[in-house]
Amino acid sequence: MKVEVNFEGKIKQSGKNKRLVLDNDKYFQKQIQSFKIGQKVEGIIKNKSYKRTKNQNAYWHKVCFPVIGELMGETSSEAKKICKAKFILPDIKKDPETGEELEIPRGSSDLDVSEAWEFTTAMITLAHFLGGKILTPCEAGYSCGRRECDICSQKFNVDAVEYPDEDIDPDKIPF
């Protein structure tokens, strides 16, 4: 039986050294009890990635998908399916039986904040080349995601969305 313990914490200074301080040590210790004495385990500590925000999700459903759907003559729901297929890369896993690579589709809820920005930028670009315009999140009343924004005064660690130049060659669009 595979047992997996997930935990979160912060790296803090302890004298001259750094140490891991768990957010919920009691939970972690309780989960450790599910392992057998002497059982070998392995661990990976990585930078925490944040899932896409509720504002990003709301913006997509209230602004992006409806605009793209209208431009394509599709419903908002169909536009979402098309955008996911075009712009969200699948996870690649190996089949445990055959070793064959499998493409596992990912949804918009699987994106982290940075991937969500790339998804948003791709949709804004797509709308532009379909002859329409999607308001930026800030223009539409949602957090824009720029490091510093004069309009919504939000601070994030991602880059701003930039509208494509009018003179971009449509044959060089990555979709």
Wavefront OBJ file of the C-alpha trace (Angstrom):
o trace
v 0.000 0.000 0.000
v 1.363 3.391 -1.024
v 1.209 6.005 1.724
v 1.798 9.632 0.893
v 2.093 12.430 3.443
v 1.642 15.958 2.186
v 2.739 18.886 4.269
v 3.485 22.569 4.001
v 5.938 24.686 5.869
v 8.408 27.510 5.675
v 12.174 27.678 5.670
v 13.324 29.767 8.624
v 16.653 30.923 9.955
v 17.943 29.070 13.023
v 21.253 30.570 14.084
v 23.598 30.129 11.126
v 21.451 27.374 9.581
v 18.103 27.179 7.880
v 15.412 24.757 9.025
v 11.994 23.602 7.948
v 9.107 24.646 10.191
v 5.890 22.775 9.406
v 2.617 24.679 9.227
v 0.819 21.869 11.060
v 3.257 19.649 12.920
v 0.487 17.693 14.731
v -1.093 16.687 11.416
v 2.313 15.678 10.035
v 3.128 13.543 13.097
v -0.285 11.854 12.927
v 0.279 10.970 9.255
v 3.724 9.512 10.037
v 1.979 6.974 12.297
v 0.614 5.228 9.180
v 4.134 3.984 8.315
v 5.623 0.780 9.703
v 8.675 0.898 11.981
v 11.802 0.436 9.853
v 9.969 1.140 6.610
v 12.100 3.013 4.083
v 10.650 6.298 2.859
v 11.701 9.113 0.589
v 10.823 12.774 0.596
v 10.876 15.717 -1.744
v 10.722 19.322 -0.658
v 9.931 21.803 -3.408
v 8.809 25.384 -3.814
v 5.111 25.728 -3.180
v 3.081 26.469 -6.288
v -0.204 28.229 -5.917
v -3.277 27.123 -7.800
v -4.992 29.582 -10.068
v -7.003 32.130 -8.129
v -10.764 32.432 -7.828
v -10.474 35.810 -9.559
v -8.720 34.196 -12.524
v -11.415 31.528 -12.756
v -14.254 34.063 -12.494
v -12.600 36.277 -15.122
v -12.315 33.372 -17.562
v -15.956 32.341 -17.128
v -17.466 35.846 -17.123
v -15.199 37.516 -19.696
v -12.838 35.304 -21.733
v -14.929 32.251 -22.620
v -18.046 34.277 -23.546
v -16.050 36.636 -25.815
v -14.201 33.793 -27.532
v -17.426 31.816 -27.859
v -19.141 34.754 -29.520
v -16.197 35.330 -31.884
v -16.179 31.640 -32.876
v -19.952 31.242 -33.082
v -19.849 28.802 -30.162
v -21.239 28.700 -26.646
v -19.114 29.815 -23.724
v -18.879 26.169 -22.661
v -17.580 25.103 -26.083
v -15.111 28.001 -26.090
v -13.741 26.754 -22.777
v -13.252 23.252 -24.223
v -11.487 24.676 -27.268
v -9.209 26.926 -25.186
v -8.304 24.071 -22.847
v -7.468 21.822 -25.804
v -5.378 24.517 -27.509
v -3.551 26.055 -24.566
v -3.299 23.626 -21.639
v -0.594 21.024 -22.090
v -1.368 17.533 -20.796
v 0.676 15.769 -18.123
v 2.827 12.964 -19.537
v 2.875 9.773 -17.427
v 4.263 6.316 -18.135
v 1.842 3.418 -18.280
v 2.948 1.109 -15.435
v 2.203 -1.991 -17.516
v 3.601 -1.089 -20.934
v 5.949 1.811 -20.219
v 4.160 3.715 -22.962
v 3.825 7.464 -22.493
v 0.262 8.545 -21.752
v -1.106 12.037 -22.166
v -3.293 12.931 -19.203
v -5.542 15.913 -20.001
v -5.465 18.771 -17.509
v -8.238 21.206 -16.743
v -8.072 24.896 -15.943
v -8.375 24.060 -12.224
v -5.052 22.169 -12.480
v -3.129 25.309 -13.455
v -0.908 27.183 -11.064
v -0.964 30.990 -11.012
v 1.798 31.329 -13.613
v 0.247 28.771 -15.983
v -3.100 30.498 -15.512
v -1.533 33.764 -16.688
v -0.163 32.050 -19.756
v -3.653 30.642 -20.408
v -5.178 34.110 -19.988
v -2.613 35.696 -22.302
v -3.238 33.014 -24.932
v -6.993 33.690 -24.815
v -6.494 37.468 -25.112
v -4.205 36.856 -28.095
v -6.661 34.423 -29.685
v -9.516 36.925 -29.354
v -7.336 39.600 -30.947
v -6.644 37.427 -33.993
v -10.314 36.478 -34.253
v -11.064 40.191 -34.616
v -12.253 40.874 -31.079
v -10.927 42.109 -27.809
v -10.975 40.655 -24.331
v -10.663 43.275 -21.633
v -7.704 42.731 -19.336
v -8.693 41.400 -15.909
v -8.126 44.867 -14.473
v -10.285 46.547 -17.114
v -13.008 43.954 -16.464
v -12.985 44.528 -12.695
v -10.890 41.528 -11.637
v -7.373 41.513 -10.190
v -5.078 42.096 -13.126
v -2.125 40.061 -11.889
v 0.525 42.674 -12.602
v 3.247 43.213 -10.011
v 1.971 46.714 -9.380
v -1.197 48.041 -10.901
v -2.321 51.657 -10.761
v -5.945 50.640 -11.275
v -6.517 47.776 -8.834
v -3.440 48.242 -6.576
v -2.768 44.496 -6.407
v 0.737 43.077 -6.115
v 1.544 39.684 -7.595
v 4.670 37.848 -8.707
v 3.672 37.468 -12.349
v 4.076 39.523 -15.500
v 1.474 41.781 -17.031
v -0.612 40.734 -19.975
v 0.386 42.633 -23.078
v -1.865 43.025 -26.090
v -0.326 41.751 -29.315
v 0.943 44.248 -31.856
v -1.304 44.879 -34.831
v 1.453 43.872 -37.264
v 1.983 40.288 -36.046
v 1.958 37.803 -38.898
v -1.124 35.550 -38.382
v 0.823 32.599 -39.849
v 3.224 32.767 -36.902
v 0.552 32.450 -34.198
v 1.289 29.416 -31.971
v -2.268 28.043 -32.167
l 1 2 3 4 5 6 7 8 9 10 11 12 13 14 15 16 17 18 19 20 21 22 23 24 25 26 27 28 29 30 31 32 33 34 35 36 37 38 39 40 41 42 43 44 45 46 47 48 49 50 51 52 53 54 55 56 57 58 59 60 61 62 63 64 65 66 67 68 69 70 71 72 73 74 75 76 77 78 79 80 81 82 83 84 85 86 87 88 89 90 91 92 93 94 95 96 97 98 99 100 101 102 103 104 105 106 107 108 109 110 111 112 113 114 115 116 117 118 119 120 121 122 123 124 125 126 127 128 129 130 131 132 133 134 135 136 137 138 139 140 141 142 143 144 145 146 147 148 149 150 151 152 153 154 155 156 157 158 159 160 161 162 163 164 165 166 167 168 169 170 171 172 173 174 175
